[in-house]
């Protein structure tokens, strides 16, 4: 599948502000969605998104087409900014500020029209995740999207800490061969 | 280095251990001191960073599934104010030695296998001298044992003028022997001897301008076991224990 954002990112690397703006307009809604789930505060999410896009501007020349899609490169930049911010805050914003709980958007039973629009990369990843036990899959996705710690997952799911750790560890062990 | 640090390092050099930690780090389930400890190690051992990058980019595909949420207009206004105040930052970096570690732009897509071959092909097409296109600023190779086990990662970076090889899994060799690294030309002929390599951990080898220039003609790296102190050896006499294709890691326009 053609990487529709790669060209914009390459132009950004050459200092093309119009290309960067277009890239922002196209990609920021997905990345904001990720920031909101990680940070659970609109203010913090927008801070992270802003810092992430400034880093994308500064480091755009690190992206090389053909070695990965532009959107995954940008997602990684922004998510790492979010995780750094979470760590610096020590405590997360209360979940009451923004209620994002579920994983419906990542359901393995997506409607055909939604499924059709997904890239092969994400379809492949979903197929790997679908091989896991439902509890393992849920813990891994909650860790990724919400940045939950083991303890937070234990509290959220009402399971012992040891069980959560085992689910994640075994889930990732099972996932590794499929990902490589 | 204390015994505890040594033990910790040995543990992280075990592919089974670091692969699991890398995937946990990438998904975000490695927390607290363990996460910090892993980050410190990533700074000094580029194979850890390479494996993490590979997994991070795999998981990053999950973002595609998220519903869209439009940020407020002020976010772009702040970004625009920043980049307008620093209009040359991005373009300036194009003319600088590559500051981003090579592994940041490599290995991240599929791990060590198919993607590497794809990159080699893509790189070869992209850098065909007939096109007058960009030139390489870094090369890398993943080196494997006879059993096709990934044993070492090698990088050659123009800005540093050095070749670095990181042996991920310590190798046992007799006391009177040493490991020697060779660069084999694509079109055959005598290999270029690069120097002695430690049997574990990272070794940096300074390279000359001529050696850097020759890198574009190198097809394969190899590590052989040679007798210690035999400086006269001009080509591998001992057994080749590691091999890996050299490919272009980064280019400048």
HADDOCK unambig.tbl for C-alpha pairs under 7 A between the chains (distance, minus, plus):
assign (segid A and resid 13 and name CA) (segid B and resid 90 and name CA) 5.68 0.50 0.50
assign (segid A and resid 13 and name CA) (segid B and resid 91 and name CA) 6.54 0.50 0.50
assign (segid A and resid 14 and name CA) (segid B and resid 90 and name CA) 6.36 0.50 0.50
assign (segid A and resid 14 and name CA) (segid B and resid 91 and name CA) 5.05 0.50 0.50
assign (segid A and resid 15 and name CA) (segid B and resid 88 and name CA) 6.84 0.50 0.50
assign (segid A and resid 15 and name CA) (segid B and resid 90 and name CA) 5.36 0.50 0.50
assign (segid A and resid 15 and name CA) (segid B and resid 91 and name CA) 5.17 0.50 0.50
assign (segid A and resid 29 and name CA) (segid B and resid 68 and name CA) 4.66 0.50 0.50
assign (segid A and resid 29 and name CA) (segid B and resid 69 and name CA) 4.61 0.50 0.50
assign (segid A and resid 29 and name CA) (segid B and resid 70 and name CA) 4.63 0.50 0.50
assign (segid A and resid 29 and name CA) (segid B and resid 71 and name CA) 6.60 0.50 0.50
assign (segid A and resid 30 and name CA) (segid B and resid 63 and name CA) 6.65 0.50 0.50
assign (segid A and resid 30 and name CA) (segid B and resid 66 and name CA) 6.22 0.50 0.50
assign (segid A and resid 30 and name CA) (segid B and resid 67 and name CA) 6.60 0.50 0.50
assign (segid A and resid 30 and name CA) (segid B and resid 68 and name CA) 4.81 0.50 0.50
assign (segid A and resid 30 and name CA) (segid B and resid 69 and name CA) 6.43 0.50 0.50
assign (segid A and resid 32 and name CA) (segid B and resid 69 and name CA) 5.84 0.50 0.50
assign (segid A and resid 32 and name CA) (segid B and resid 70 and name CA) 6.76 0.50 0.50
assign (segid A and resid 32 and name CA) (segid B and resid 71 and name CA) 6.24 0.50 0.50
assign (segid A and resid 33 and name CA) (segid B and resid 66 and name CA) 6.54 0.50 0.50
assign (segid A and resid 33 and name CA) (segid B and resid 67 and name CA) 6.67 0.50 0.50
assign (segid A and resid 33 and name CA) (segid B and resid 68 and name CA) 5.90 0.50 0.50
assign (segid A and resid 33 and name CA) (segid B and resid 69 and name CA) 5.12 0.50 0.50
assign (segid A and resid 34 and name CA) (segid B and resid 63 and name CA) 6.85 0.50 0.50
assign (segid A and resid 46 and name CA) (segid B and resid 71 and name CA) 6.79 0.50 0.50
assign (segid A and resid 46 and name CA) (segid B and resid 75 and name CA) 6.46 0.50 0.50
assign (segid A and resid 50 and name CA) (segid B and resid 75 and name CA) 5.87 0.50 0.50
assign (segid A and resid 50 and name CA) (segid B and resid 79 and name CA) 6.17 0.50 0.50
assign (segid A and resid 54 and name CA) (segid B and resid 79 and name CA) 6.35 0.50 0.50
assign (segid A and resid 57 and name CA) (segid B and resid 90 and name CA) 6.57 0.50 0.50
assign (segid A and resid 58 and name CA) (segid B and resid 89 and name CA) 6.47 0.50 0.50
assign (segid A and resid 58 and name CA) (segid B and resid 90 and name CA) 5.28 0.50 0.50
assign (segid A and resid 61 and name CA) (segid B and resid 94 and name CA) 6.99 0.50 0.50
assign (segid A and resid 62 and name CA) (segid B and resid 100 and name CA) 6.60 0.50 0.50
assign (segid A and resid 62 and name CA) (segid B and resid 105 and name CA) 6.12 0.50 0.50
assign (segid A and resid 63 and name CA) (segid B and resid 105 and name CA) 6.23 0.50 0.50
assign (segid A and resid 64 and name CA) (segid B and resid 105 and name CA) 6.47 0.50 0.50
assign (segid A and resid 67 and name CA) (segid B and resid 106 and name CA) 6.67 0.50 0.50
assign (segid A and resid 67 and name CA) (segid B and resid 108 and name CA) 6.96 0.50 0.50
assign (segid A and resid 67 and name CA) (segid B and resid 109 and name CA) 5.74 0.50 0.50
assign (segid A and resid 68 and name CA) (segid B and resid 108 and name CA) 7.00 0.50 0.50
assign (segid A and resid 68 and name CA) (segid B and resid 109 and name CA) 5.16 0.50 0.50
assign (segid A and resid 72 and name CA) (segid B and resid 57 and name CA) 5.69 0.50 0.50
assign (segid A and resid 72 and name CA) (segid B and resid 60 and name CA) 4.93 0.50 0.50
assign (segid A and resid 72 and name CA) (segid B and resid 61 and name CA) 5.86 0.50 0.50
assign (segid A and resid 73 and name CA) (segid B and resid 57 and name CA) 6.66 0.50 0.50
assign (segid A and resid 75 and name CA) (segid B and resid 60 and name CA) 5.90 0.50 0.50
assign (segid A and resid 76 and name CA) (segid B and resid 56 and name CA) 6.57 0.50 0.50
assign (segid A and resid 76 and name CA) (segid B and resid 57 and name CA) 6.77 0.50 0.50
assign (segid A and resid 76 and name CA) (segid B and resid 60 and name CA) 6.09 0.50 0.50
assign (segid A and resid 105 and name CA) (segid B and resid 65 and name CA) 6.00 0.50 0.50
assign (segid A and resid 105 and name CA) (segid B and resid 66 and name CA) 6.01 0.50 0.50
assign (segid A and resid 105 and name CA) (segid B and resid 67 and name CA) 6.96 0.50 0.50
assign (segid A and resid 106 and name CA) (segid B and resid 65 and name CA) 5.86 0.50 0.50
assign (segid A and resid 121 and name CA) (segid B and resid 61 and name CA) 6.69 0.50 0.50
assign (segid A and resid 122 and name CA) (segid B and resid 61 and name CA) 5.24 0.50 0.50
assign (segid A and resid 122 and name CA) (segid B and resid 62 and name CA) 6.50 0.50 0.50
assign (segid A and resid 143 and name CA) (segid B and resid 27 and name CA) 6.48 0.50 0.50
assign (segid A and resid 143 and name CA) (segid B and resid 28 and name CA) 5.77 0.50 0.50
assign (segid A and resid 143 and name CA) (segid B and resid 29 and name CA) 5.88 0.50 0.50
assign (segid A and resid 144 and name CA) (segid B and resid 27 and name CA) 5.17 0.50 0.50
assign (segid A and resid 144 and name CA) (segid B and resid 28 and name CA) 5.77 0.50 0.50
assign (segid A and resid 147 and name CA) (segid B and resid 28 and name CA) 6.00 0.50 0.50
assign (segid A and resid 149 and name CA) (segid B and resid 29 and name CA) 6.29 0.50 0.50
assign (segid A and resid 149 and name CA) (segid B and resid 31 and name CA) 6.71 0.50 0.50
assign (segid A and resid 172 and name CA) (segid B and resid 23 and name CA) 7.00 0.50 0.50
assign (segid A and resid 173 and name CA) (segid B and resid 20 and name CA) 6.89 0.50 0.50
assign (segid A and resid 180 and name CA) (segid B and resid 110 and name CA) 6.22 0.50 0.50
assign (segid A and resid 180 and name CA) (segid B and resid 111 and name CA) 6.18 0.50 0.50
